[in-house]
């Protein structure tokens, strides 16, 4: 009787402890530009080795923009990018 209760519980624990895509480590970065718009050039902390890149170039490297903020007073823009998973 007890074994019939233990096996489903163990199966549930094993299933819940399996890694999933949603909690997998993601690669990302923060990038800044002194301008905003489709032609803005962004410099990222680690991606691109300090070179200025456009949004198009970031996407070509396999990243996507997940957040952005434009500072109206200074004209600076910050974007947060994340490596796309396929």
N, CA, C and O atoms as a Tinker XYZ file with bonds, in Angstrom:
   344  protein
     1  N      0.802000   -1.206000    0.000000    73     2
     2  CA     0.000000    0.000000    0.000000    64     1     3
     3  C      0.847000    1.272000    0.000000    63     2     4     5
     4  O      0.605000    2.184000   -0.791000    81     3
     5  N      1.836000    1.328000    0.887000    73     3     6
     6  CA     2.661000    2.518000    0.988000    64     5     7
     7  C      3.475000    2.738000   -0.286000    63     6     8     9
     8  O      3.698000    3.879000   -0.690000    81     7
     9  N      3.915000    1.657000   -0.915000    73     7    10
    10  CA     4.691000    1.761000   -2.138000    64     9    11
    11  C      3.874000    2.401000   -3.254000    63    10    12    13
    12  O      4.426000    3.117000   -4.089000    81    11
    13  N      2.573000    2.154000   -3.279000    73    11    14
    14  CA     1.706000    2.759000   -4.291000    64    13    15
    15  C      1.625000    4.278000   -4.121000    63    14    16    17
    16  O      1.362000    4.990000   -5.090000    81    15
    17  N      1.842000    4.770000   -2.939000    73    15    18
    18  CA     1.831000    6.213000   -2.693000    64    17    19
    19  C      3.214000    6.829000   -2.922000    63    18    20    21
    20  O      3.317000    7.981000   -3.343000    81    19
    21  N      4.264000    6.075000   -2.649000    73    19    22
    22  CA     5.621000    6.596000   -2.747000    64    21    23
    23  C      6.045000    6.778000   -4.201000    63    22    24    25
    24  O      6.659000    7.792000   -4.532000    81    23
    25  N      5.736000    5.833000   -5.069000    73    23    26
    26  CA     6.176000    5.900000   -6.467000    64    25    27
    27  C      5.617000    7.134000   -7.175000    63    26    28    29
    28  O      6.395000    7.851000   -7.805000    81    27
    29  N      4.328000    7.419000   -7.110000    73    27    30
    30  CA     3.855000    8.650000   -7.751000    64    29    31
    31  C      4.483000    9.914000   -7.153000    63    30    32    33
    32  O      4.738000   10.876000   -7.877000    81    31
    33  N      4.731000    9.920000   -5.860000    73    31    34
    34  CA     5.357000   11.084000   -5.226000    64    33    35
    35  C      6.787000   11.263000   -5.734000    63    34    36    37
    36  O      7.207000   12.381000   -6.029000    81    35
    37  N      7.532000   10.164000   -5.837000    73    35    38
    38  CA     8.896000   10.249000   -6.361000    64    37    39
    39  C      8.899000   10.706000   -7.817000    63    38    40    41
    40  O      9.746000   11.501000   -8.223000    81    39
    41  N      7.961000   10.206000   -8.587000    73    39    42
    42  CA     7.855000   10.618000   -9.992000    64    41    43
    43  C      7.564000   12.118000  -10.090000    63    42    44    45
    44  O      8.133000   12.809000  -10.936000    81    43
    45  N      6.697000   12.606000   -9.241000    73    43    46
    46  CA     6.359000   14.030000   -9.247000    64    45    47
    47  C      7.563000   14.885000   -8.880000    63    46    48    49
    48  O      7.806000   15.912000   -9.513000    81    47
    49  N      8.315000   14.479000   -7.873000    73    47    50
    50  CA     9.500000   15.226000   -7.461000    64    49    51
    51  C     10.531000   15.230000   -8.584000    63    50    52    53
    52  O     11.136000   16.267000   -8.856000    81    51
    53  N     10.742000   14.091000   -9.242000    73    51    54
    54  CA    11.700000   14.016000  -10.341000    64    53    55
    55  C     11.265000   14.910000  -11.495000    63    54    56    57
    56  O     12.093000   15.590000  -12.101000    81    55
    57  N      9.997000   14.912000  -11.794000    73    55    58
    58  CA     9.477000   15.728000  -12.890000    64    57    59
    59  C      9.623000   17.215000  -12.591000    63    58    60    61
    60  O      9.976000   17.991000  -13.479000    81    59
    61  N      9.358000   17.617000  -11.365000    73    59    62
    62  CA     9.469000   19.027000  -10.988000    64    61    63
    63  C     10.912000   19.504000  -10.911000    63    62    64    65
    64  O     11.183000   20.692000  -11.086000    81    63
    65  N     11.840000   18.588000  -10.652000    73    63    66
    66  CA    13.234000   19.007000  -10.520000    64    65    67
    67  C     13.976000   19.012000  -11.851000    63    66    68    69
    68  O     15.138000   19.416000  -11.894000    81    67
    69  N     13.344000   18.577000  -12.934000    73    67    70
    70  CA    13.988000   18.589000  -14.246000    64    69    71
    71  C     14.137000   20.028000  -14.723000    63    70    72    73
    72  O     13.223000   20.835000  -14.553000    81    71
    73  N     15.295000   20.359000  -15.324000    73    71    74
    74  CA    15.459000   21.723000  -15.828000    64    73    75
    75  C     14.522000   21.979000  -16.999000    63    74    76    77
    76  O     14.270000   21.097000  -17.821000    81    75
    77  N     14.019000   23.194000  -17.056000    73    75    78
    78  CA    13.143000   23.578000  -18.158000    64    77    79
    79  C     13.749000   24.768000  -18.874000    63    78    80    81
    80  O     14.667000   25.405000  -18.358000    81    79
    81  N     13.249000   25.069000  -20.039000    73    79    82
    82  CA    13.743000   26.193000  -20.821000    64    81    83
    83  C     13.524000   27.511000  -20.090000    63    82    84    85
    84  O     14.347000   28.420000  -20.200000    81    83
    85  N     12.440000   27.626000  -19.354000    73    83    86
    86  CA    12.130000   28.894000  -18.702000    64    85    87
    87  C     13.098000   29.235000  -17.572000    63    86    88    89
    88  O     13.277000   30.412000  -17.258000    81    87
    89  N     13.730000   28.231000  -16.950000    73    87    90
    90  CA    14.670000   28.554000  -15.890000    64    89    91
    91  C     16.107000   28.280000  -16.309000    63    90    92    93
    92  O     16.998000   28.245000  -15.461000    81    91
    93  N     16.346000   28.084000  -17.602000    73    91    94
    94  CA    17.698000   27.914000  -18.096000    64    93    95
    95  C     18.411000   29.265000  -18.073000    63    94    96    97
    96  O     17.786000   30.315000  -18.223000    81    95
    97  N     19.717000   29.219000  -17.885000    73    95    98
    98  CA    20.496000   30.460000  -17.857000    64    97    99
    99  C     20.484000   31.106000  -19.238000    63    98   100   101
   100  O     20.700000   30.436000  -20.248000    81    99
   101  N     20.230000   32.407000  -19.273000    73    99   102
   102  CA    20.220000   33.152000  -20.519000    64   101   103
   103  C     21.418000   34.084000  -20.565000    63   102   104   105
   104  O     21.912000   34.528000  -19.528000    81   103
   105  N     21.880000   34.376000  -21.766000    73   103   106
   106  CA    22.979000   35.311000  -21.955000    64   105   107
   107  C     22.399000   36.645000  -22.376000    63   106   108   109
   108  O     21.579000   36.704000  -23.292000    81   107
   109  N     22.809000   37.703000  -21.730000    73   107   110
   110  CA    22.277000   39.007000  -22.065000    64   109   111
   111  C     23.268000   40.106000  -21.758000    63   110   112   113
   112  O     24.368000   39.845000  -21.273000    81   111
   113  N     22.877000   41.336000  -22.042000    73   111   114
   114  CA    23.765000   42.473000  -21.842000    64   113   115
   115  C     22.940000   43.754000  -21.794000    63   114   116   117
   116  O     21.774000   43.777000  -22.190000    81   115
   117  N     23.563000   44.810000  -21.305000    73   115   118
   118  CA    22.968000   46.145000  -21.324000    64   117   119
   119  C     23.782000   46.981000  -22.305000    63   118   120   121
   120  O     25.012000   46.932000  -22.303000    81   119
   121  N     23.088000   47.747000  -23.143000    73   119   122
   122  CA    23.748000   48.545000  -24.167000    64   121   123
   123  C     23.221000   49.975000  -24.105000    63   122   124   125
   124  O     22.061000   50.204000  -23.766000    81   123
   125  N     24.084000   50.934000  -24.435000    73   123   126
   126  CA    23.686000   52.332000  -24.399000    64   125   127
   127  C     23.996000   53.018000  -25.726000    63   126   128   129
   128  O     24.881000   52.600000  -26.473000    81   127
   129  N     23.250000   54.070000  -25.992000    73   127   130
   130  CA    23.469000   54.898000  -27.177000    64   129   131
   131  C     23.216000   56.348000  -26.794000    63   130   132   133
   132  O     22.419000   56.631000  -25.900000    81   131
   133  N     23.888000   57.252000  -27.464000    73   131   134
   134  CA    23.692000   58.665000  -27.215000    64   133   135
   135  C     22.563000   59.231000  -28.046000    63   134   136   137
   136  O     22.377000   60.447000  -28.095000    81   135
   137  N     21.817000   58.382000  -28.690000    73   135   138
   138  CA    20.740000   58.769000  -29.594000    64   137   139
   139  C     19.694000   57.661000  -29.545000    63   138   140   141
   140  O     19.919000   56.622000  -28.924000    81   139
   141  N     18.573000   57.871000  -30.185000    73   139   142
   142  CA    17.607000   56.791000  -30.315000    64   141   143
   143  C     17.011000   56.839000  -31.703000    63   142   144   145
   144  O     17.090000   57.855000  -32.394000    81   143
   145  N     16.420000   55.742000  -32.099000    73   143   146
   146  CA    15.868000   55.624000  -33.436000    64   145   147
   147  C     16.454000   54.419000  -34.145000    63   146   148   149
   148  O     17.294000   53.712000  -33.589000    81   147
   149  N     16.017000   54.188000  -35.357000    73   147   150
   150  CA    16.422000   52.988000  -36.085000    64   149   151
   151  C     17.898000   53.003000  -36.484000    63   150   152   153
   152  O     18.463000   51.944000  -36.757000    81   151
   153  N     18.534000   54.168000  -36.523000    73   151   154
   154  CA    19.942000   54.246000  -36.920000    64   153   155
   155  C     20.891000   54.431000  -35.726000    63   154   156   157
   156  O     22.086000   54.659000  -35.912000    81   155
   157  N     20.367000   54.333000  -34.526000    73   155   158
   158  CA    21.199000   54.513000  -33.330000    64   157   159
   159  C     22.266000   53.423000  -33.265000    63   158   160   161
   160  O     22.040000   52.280000  -33.662000    81   159
   161  N     23.421000   53.806000  -32.759000    73   159   162
   162  CA    24.544000   52.889000  -32.564000    64   161   163
   163  C     24.682000   52.603000  -31.071000    63   162   164   165
   164  O     24.844000   53.525000  -30.271000    81   163
   165  N     24.618000   51.333000  -30.699000    73   163   166
   166  CA    24.659000   50.933000  -29.290000    64   165   167
   167  C     26.006000   50.317000  -28.955000    63   166   168   169
   168  O     26.592000   49.587000  -29.754000    81   167
   169  N     26.481000   50.625000  -27.764000    73   167   170
   170  CA    27.693000   50.000000  -27.236000    64   169   171
   171  C     27.269000   49.167000  -26.036000    63   170   172   173
   172  O     26.644000   49.667000  -25.101000    81   171
   173  N     27.620000   47.899000  -26.082000    73   171   174
   174  CA    27.217000   46.966000  -25.025000    64   173   175
   175  C     28.385000   46.700000  -24.076000    63   174   176   177
   176  O     29.546000   46.925000  -24.418000    81   175
   177  N     28.056000   46.222000  -22.891000    73   175   178
   178  CA    29.076000   45.943000  -21.880000    64   177   179
   179  C     30.029000   44.840000  -22.324000    63   178   180   181
   180  O     31.243000   44.964000  -22.162000    81   179
   181  N     29.483000   43.761000  -22.885000    73   179   182
   182  CA    30.335000   42.630000  -23.286000    64   181   183
   183  C     30.137000   42.225000  -24.750000    63   182   184   185
   184  O     31.102000   41.844000  -25.412000    81   183
   185  N     28.938000   42.299000  -25.255000    73   183   186
   186  CA    28.663000   41.888000  -26.630000    64   185   187
   187  C     29.292000   42.888000  -27.596000    63   186   188   189
   188  O     29.115000   44.096000  -27.440000    81   187
   189  N     30.017000   42.399000  -28.580000    73   187   190
   190  CA    30.593000   43.272000  -29.604000    64   189   191
   191  C     31.943000   43.853000  -29.269000    63   190   192   193
   192  O     32.454000   44.683000  -30.020000    81   191
   193  N     32.542000   43.443000  -28.158000    73   191   194
   194  CA    33.890000   43.901000  -27.784000    64   193   195
   195  C     34.030000   45.422000  -27.785000    63   194   196   197
   196  O     35.053000   45.949000  -28.221000    81   195
   197  N     33.023000   46.119000  -27.307000    73   195   198
   198  CA    33.101000   47.573000  -27.200000    64   197   199
   199  C     32.821000   48.336000  -28.480000    63   198   200   201
   200  O     32.911000   49.563000  -28.499000    81   199
   201  N     32.481000   47.631000  -29.553000    73   199   202
   202  CA    32.177000   48.283000  -30.822000    64   201   203
   203  C     30.740000   48.789000  -30.819000    63   202   204   205
   204  O     29.879000   48.207000  -30.161000    81   203
   205  N     30.480000   49.853000  -31.538000    73   203   206
   206  CA    29.118000   50.354000  -31.692000    64   205   207
   207  C     28.394000   49.507000  -32.725000    63   206   208   209
   208  O     28.947000   49.192000  -33.779000    81   207
   209  N     27.130000   49.134000  -32.415000    73   207   210
   210  CA    26.338000   48.281000  -33.301000    64   209   211
   211  C     24.910000   48.793000  -33.388000    63   210   212   213
   212  O     24.413000   49.432000  -32.461000    81   211
   213  N     24.256000   48.510000  -34.501000    73   211   214
   214  CA    22.847000   48.849000  -34.664000    64   213   215
   215  C     21.999000   47.706000  -34.112000    63   214   216   217
   216  O     22.505000   46.622000  -33.821000    81   215
   217  N     20.715000   47.967000  -33.976000    73   215   218
   218  CA    19.785000   46.908000  -33.551000    64   217   219
   219  C     19.849000   45.745000  -34.544000    63   218   220   221
   220  O     19.856000   44.581000  -34.141000    81   219
   221  N     19.895000   46.057000  -35.821000    73   219   222
   222  CA    19.980000   45.013000  -36.852000    64   221   223
   223  C     21.204000   44.124000  -36.635000    63   222   224   225
   224  O     21.110000   42.901000  -36.731000    81   223
   225  N     22.337000   44.732000  -36.347000    73   223   226
   226  CA    23.561000   43.957000  -36.127000    64   225   227
   227  C     23.452000   43.091000  -34.873000    63   226   228   229
   228  O     23.954000   41.967000  -34.853000    81   227
   229  N     22.803000   43.603000  -33.829000    73   227   230
   230  CA    22.603000   42.808000  -32.616000    64   229   231
   231  C     21.732000   41.588000  -32.913000    63   230   232   233
   232  O     22.011000   40.488000  -32.436000    81   231
   233  N     20.679000   41.788000  -33.701000    73   231   234
   234  CA    19.825000   40.667000  -34.082000    64   233   235
   235  C     20.589000   39.668000  -34.946000    63   234   236   237
   236  O     20.386000   38.461000  -34.814000    81   235
   237  N     21.458000   40.147000  -35.821000    73   235   238
   238  CA    22.264000   39.253000  -36.657000    64   237   239
   239  C     23.229000   38.419000  -35.819000    63   238   240   241
   240  O     23.605000   37.316000  -36.215000    81   239
   241  N     23.626000   38.942000  -34.668000    73   239   242
   242  CA    24.473000   38.181000  -33.742000    64   241   243
   243  C     23.671000   37.196000  -32.902000    63   242   244   245
   244  O     24.248000   36.422000  -32.139000    81   243
   245  N     22.341000   37.215000  -33.035000    73   243   246
   246  CA    21.500000   36.277000  -32.307000    64   245   247
   247  C     20.875000   36.833000  -31.040000    63   246   248   249
   248  O     20.380000   36.066000  -30.214000    81   247
   249  N     20.884000   38.149000  -30.866000    73   247   250
   250  CA    20.282000   38.772000  -29.688000    64   249   251
   251  C     18.963000   39.432000  -30.051000    63   250   252   253
   252  O     18.692000   39.719000  -31.217000    81   251
   253  N     18.148000   39.668000  -29.031000    73   251   254
   254  CA    16.898000   40.409000  -29.222000    64   253   255
   255  C     16.765000   41.413000  -28.091000    63   254   256   257
   256  O     17.274000   41.193000  -26.992000    81   255
   257  N     16.084000   42.509000  -28.360000    73   255   258
   258  CA    15.865000   43.541000  -27.351000    64   257   259
   259  C     14.694000   43.121000  -26.479000    63   258   260   261
   260  O     13.607000   42.842000  -26.985000    81   259
   261  N     14.912000   43.075000  -25.176000    73   259   262
   262  CA    13.835000   42.686000  -24.261000    64   261   263
   263  C     13.318000   43.866000  -23.451000    63   262   264   265
   264  O     12.245000   43.790000  -22.851000    81   263
   265  N     14.086000   44.969000  -23.433000    73   263   266
   266  CA    13.655000   46.150000  -22.704000    64   265   267
   267  C     14.435000   47.347000  -23.224000    63   266   268   269
   268  O     15.564000   47.217000  -23.697000    81   267
   269  N     13.806000   48.524000  -23.125000    73   267   270
   270  CA    14.512000   49.742000  -23.529000    64   269   271
   271  C     13.980000   50.925000  -22.730000    63   270   272   273
   272  O     12.854000   50.919000  -22.232000    81   271
   273  N     14.834000   51.939000  -22.629000    73   271   274
   274  CA    14.431000   53.160000  -21.951000    64   273   275
   275  C     15.183000   54.326000  -22.569000    63   274   276   277
   276  O     16.405000   54.273000  -22.709000    81   275
   277  N     14.469000   55.371000  -22.939000    73   275   278
   278  CA    15.077000   56.583000  -23.496000    64   277   279
   279  C     14.986000   57.699000  -22.464000    63   278   280   281
   280  O     13.904000   58.006000  -21.962000    81   279
   281  N     16.126000   58.300000  -22.152000    73   279   282
   282  CA    16.171000   59.432000  -21.235000    64   281   283
   283  C     15.937000   60.699000  -22.046000    63   282   284   285
   284  O     16.798000   61.102000  -22.828000    81   283
   285  N     14.789000   61.324000  -21.870000    73   283   286
   286  CA    14.411000   62.500000  -22.665000    64   285   287
   287  C     15.361000   63.676000  -22.466000    63   286   288   289
   288  O     15.699000   64.362000  -23.431000    81   287
   289  N     15.792000   63.917000  -21.244000    73   287   290
   290  CA    16.642000   65.078000  -20.961000    64   289   291
   291  C     18.013000   64.987000  -21.610000    63   290   292   293
   292  O     18.560000   65.996000  -22.056000    81   291
   293  N     18.574000   63.775000  -21.666000    73   291   294
   294  CA    19.926000   63.610000  -22.208000    64   293   295
   295  C     19.940000   63.068000  -23.633000    63   294   296   297
   296  O     20.925000   63.232000  -24.353000    81   295
   297  N     18.849000   62.423000  -24.038000    73   295   298
   298  CA    18.807000   61.795000  -25.355000    64   297   299
   299  C     19.456000   60.422000  -25.389000    63   298   300   301
   300  O     19.508000   59.789000  -26.444000    81   299
   301  N     19.955000   59.949000  -24.243000    73   299   302
   302  CA    20.564000   58.623000  -24.182000    64   301   303
   303  C     19.503000   57.535000  -24.146000    63   302   304   305
   304  O     18.403000   57.735000  -23.629000    81   303
   305  N     19.847000   56.395000  -24.698000    73   303   306
   306  CA    18.957000   55.242000  -24.708000    64   305   307
   307  C     19.689000   54.044000  -24.134000    63   306   308   309
   308  O     20.865000   53.833000  -24.430000    81   307
   309  N     19.002000   53.255000  -23.314000    73   307   310
   310  CA    19.536000   52.012000  -22.767000    64   309   311
   311  C     18.640000   50.882000  -23.250000    63   310   312   313
   312  O     17.414000   50.970000  -23.171000    81   311
   313  N     19.263000   49.816000  -23.752000    73   311   314
   314  CA    18.502000   48.618000  -24.120000    64   313   315
   315  C     19.088000   47.423000  -23.381000    63   314   316   317
   316  O     20.284000   47.375000  -23.096000    81   315
   317  N     18.238000   46.478000  -23.081000    73   315   318
   318  CA    18.651000   45.209000  -22.498000    64   317   319
   319  C     18.429000   44.163000  -23.583000    63   318   320   321
   320  O     17.331000   44.037000  -24.125000    81   319
   321  N     19.493000   43.410000  -23.894000    73   319   322
   322  CA    19.388000   42.386000  -24.932000    64   321   323
   323  C     19.573000   40.998000  -24.324000    63   322   324   325
   324  O     20.158000   40.843000  -23.252000    81   323
   325  N     19.071000   40.016000  -25.020000    73   323   326
   326  CA    19.107000   38.640000  -24.552000    64   325   327
   327  C     19.370000   37.732000  -25.741000    63   326   328   329
   328  O     18.825000   37.955000  -26.822000    81   327
   329  N     20.192000   36.718000  -25.558000    73   327   330
   330  CA    20.487000   35.756000  -26.618000    64   329   331
   331  C     19.216000   34.991000  -26.944000    63   330   332   333
   332  O     18.546000   34.480000  -26.047000    81   331
   333  N     18.886000   34.912000  -28.218000    73   331   334
   334  CA    17.701000   34.176000  -28.641000    64   333   335
   335  C     17.978000   32.682000  -28.533000    63   334   336   337
   336  O     19.092000   32.228000  -28.796000    81   335
   337  N     16.981000   31.937000  -28.151000    73   335   338
   338  CA    17.147000   30.488000  -27.991000    64   337   339
   339  C     16.565000   29.775000  -29.194000    63   338   340   341
   340  O     15.508000   29.148000  -29.118000    81   339
   341  N     17.263000   29.880000  -30.287000    73   339   342
   342  CA    16.915000   29.198000  -31.531000    64   341   343
   343  C     16.021000   30.064000  -32.316000    63   342   344
   344  O     15.600000   29.686000  -33.409000    81   343
